[in-house]
């Protein structure tokens, strides 16, 4: 599996897991907590696979007219910080997962409020992250999902894109 296809699969798993964990009353507290803890290694893998892109963006930040790179870097930094706060505060309120690992939860009420507030920020930032990277998502889905399913190669999709841009 090539790098882009792997990232597409990983990002899809992360997104679907996030959607699943948005409302613990639907999936149950145990699944919500275990999914929340499972985010951490998946995000680390995501960052490791994106490290080349991260290094490239950092170099481009000083370039004149690199506003999109700056906005994207700021968005991704805020997303990472928000993710860490959300997962950590969620772990500190754990009634199922951490006790199963032999770790006692912290003072519940303060952590719960922090977790609920930062989860909202996380949802907003994930939406902005998806919007900012929508062209990559669409291109990757076309190349790695639609093309193999339909038997159409990149050339066909490029011709379709050319036709749309001319009209």
N, C-alpha and C positions, 0 to 999 in steps of 0.2 A: 504494500500500500504506500503510495507516494505521500509526501509531506502535506500537500494541500488537501488531499482526500482525507488523511488522518485528522487534520485540523477541522475539516468540515464535520466529520463524524463526532469528534470530541466536542466541538461547539454545539452541535445538535443535542448531544447527551446533556451538556451543561444547561442549555436552554430548557429542554424538556424537564430536567430535574428541578430547575428553578420554578417552572410553572407548577409542577407537582407539589412543591413545598410551600407555595404561597399561602395556602390555607390549611393549617394543621387539622382543622375539624373534619376535612374531607378525607384525608388519607390516614388520619390517626396520628397521635403524638409520637409513637415509636418510629414509624416510617419517616415522619418529619425530622426527627432528631438524627436518625442515621443518615438520611439524605444530606442534611446540613453538614454533618461531619465528613461525608464523602466528597463534598465540594472541595475541601482543602487540597487533597492530592491531585484532583482533576485540574484545579486552577494552577497548581505548581507545574504540572505537565504542559498545560496550555502556555504558560509563561516561558518554559524551556523551549518549546517548539517555536514560539514567536520571538525568541531572543535575538535572532538575526534582524528581524524587522524592528525590534525595540532599539537595537544599537544603531541601525540606519536612521531612524527617526531622531534619536538624540543628536546625531551629527548634523542633521538637517535643521534643527531648531534655530540655529544662529543664522541660517540663510535668509536673505531678503525675500519677502513675499511668501514665507513658509507658514502662513497663518493657519492653514488646514492641519499641518503637522503639529503646530503648537496646541491647537484646540484638541486634537486627537490625543496628544500626549497628556494634556491636563485632564481630559475626560478619563483616560485609562488609569492615570494615577489616582484620581478620585474614586474610580470604580474599585481599584484594588484596596484602597484604604477602607472604603465602605464595606467591601466584602469581608475584610479581616475583622472589623468591628462587629459586623452582623453575625458572623460565624462564632467568634469568641463569646460575644454576649449571649448568643443562643446556647452555646455549650455550657455557659455558667448557669443557665436556667434548666439544664437537662434533668428530667425526672427518670429517663429510661436509659439512654445510651451511656452517659458517663458513669452512673451507678453500676451499670453492667460491666464497665471496665474497672470498677473499684475506686472511682473518683467521686468524692462528694461534691454536689453543686454548691455554688456560692449563695450569697444573700439574694433571694429570688426576685423581689419586687423591683429593685433598682435595675438589675440586669434585664428583666423582662421589658421594662419601659424603654431602656436603651435599645434592646433588640428590636422591638416593634417599630420604633422611630427610624432606626437605621435601615431596617428592611424596606421601608417605604423609599428611602433615598436610593437603596440598591436597585429597586424596581425601576425607578426613574432613570438612573444611570445606565442600566442594562438596555432600556429602550433607546436611549440616546446612542449607546455603543452600537447597537444593531443598526440604527438609522445611519450612523456615520460610516459603517462598513457594509452598507447594503449592496453596493456595486460588487464588492468581493463575494458576498454571499450569493447573489444572483448568478454571477459568472461561474462560481464554483459548482452551484447546483446544476447549471446548464451543462458544464463539462463533465461532471462526475456522477450525475444522477440521470438527467434527461437524455444526454447523448448516448450512454450505454443502453438505456431502456428503449430508446426509439431507433437506435442504430444511426443516428445523425451525428456527424462529426462537427468539429469546431468551424469548419468552412461554411457549413449550412447555417449555423447560428450567426456567423459574421455577415453572411449575405442578408439574413433577415434583419440584423441590426442596421446594415447599410440602407436597406429599403425604408426602414422606419425613420432614419435620420434624414433622408431625402424628402420624405412627405411632410 
